[in-house]
Amino acid sequence: DVKNVANTGVVEWNDKVYALWEGGKPHELRKNDLNTIGKEVDEVLGQALRVPQMAAHYRVEENKETKERTLIAFSIESQPSAFPFTSNKAAFYEWNEHGTEKKR
């Protein structure tokens, strides 16, 4: 077993803070002191992860006209199999500034 270190990226969105890494589920952090309050959480901003590993790299896009910001992220899962037939799964997420899912 590999320990989930959640040490690659941190995102703050809609009053929630998550520590991310490529090899597992995110950790939820307490905003005022960054203590861990949830290890390997199964949902982000109320949205269940559709595949188990939340990627550590996300993007925040701002609409130039409305100034509304959108958080875009993805989760991944690598399926072990015989090379060259490796199969992987990915799921993409978009949340508005209020933490409501915009798209799947």
C-alpha positions in Angstrom: 0.0 0.0 0.0 1.1 3.5 -0.8 0.3 6.2 1.7 -1.8 9.1 0.4 0.4 12.2 1.0 -1.9 14.7 -0.7 1.0 17.1 -1.2 0.9 18.2 -4.8 -1.8 20.8 -5.1 -4.2 22.8 -2.8 -7.4 24.3 -3.9 -9.7 26.6 -2.0 -13.2 26.9 -3.5 -16.5 27.9 -2.0 -15.1 28.0 1.5 -13.7 24.5 1.2 -10.0 23.5 1.1 -8.7 20.3 -0.4 -5.1 18.9 -0.6 -4.6 16.9 -3.8 -2.1 14.5 -5.4 -2.2 12.3 -8.4 -2.2 8.9 -6.6 -5.4 9.0 -4.5 -8.5 10.8 -3.2 -8.3 14.4 -1.9 -8.0 15.3 1.8 -10.3 18.0 3.1 -8.5 20.7 5.2 -9.9 23.1 7.8 -9.5 26.5 6.3 -8.3 28.5 9.4 -5.4 26.2 10.3 -5.1 23.6 7.4 -5.5 20.6 9.7 -6.9 17.6 8.0 -10.6 17.0 8.7 -11.3 14.3 6.1 -8.8 11.8 4.7 -9.4 10.4 1.3 -12.8 11.9 0.9 -15.2 10.4 -1.7 -16.8 13.7 -2.7 -15.6 17.2 -3.6 -17.9 20.2 -3.1 -20.8 17.8 -2.6 -20.1 15.9 -5.9 -19.3 12.2 -5.6 -16.1 11.3 -7.4 -16.9 9.1 -10.4 -13.4 7.6 -10.4 -11.3 7.4 -7.3 -8.2 9.5 -7.9 -8.6 13.2 -8.0 -5.9 14.8 -10.0 -3.7 17.5 -8.3 -3.9 19.9 -11.2 -7.0 22.0 -11.7 -7.8 25.2 -13.5 -9.8 28.3 -12.6 -11.4 30.0 -15.6 -12.9 33.5 -15.5 -15.6 34.7 -17.9 -14.3 38.0 -19.3 -17.9 39.4 -19.6 -19.6 38.3 -16.4 -16.4 37.8 -14.2 -17.9 34.5 -13.0 -15.2 32.0 -12.1 -15.4 28.3 -12.8 -13.2 25.5 -11.2 -12.4 22.8 -13.7 -10.9 19.5 -12.4 -10.7 15.8 -13.2 -10.3 12.5 -11.5 -8.4 9.5 -13.0 -8.0 5.8 -12.5 -5.4 3.7 -14.1 -6.4 0.1 -14.7 -3.6 -2.4 -14.6 -3.5 -4.7 -17.6 -1.1 -6.3 -20.0 0.8 -3.7 -22.1 -0.2 -2.3 -24.6 -3.8 -2.7 -23.6 -3.8 -0.4 -20.6 -7.2 1.0 -19.9 -7.8 4.2 -18.0 -10.9 6.1 -16.8 -11.2 9.8 -16.4 -14.0 12.1 -15.2 -14.2 15.9 -15.6 -15.9 18.3 -13.3 -16.9 22.0 -13.4 -18.1 24.0 -10.4 -19.4 27.6 -10.2 -18.2 30.0 -7.5 -21.0 28.7 -5.2 -19.7 25.1 -5.4 -22.6 24.0 -7.6 -21.7 21.5 -10.3 -22.0 23.1 -13.8 -21.2 20.2 -16.1 -20.2 16.6 -16.1 
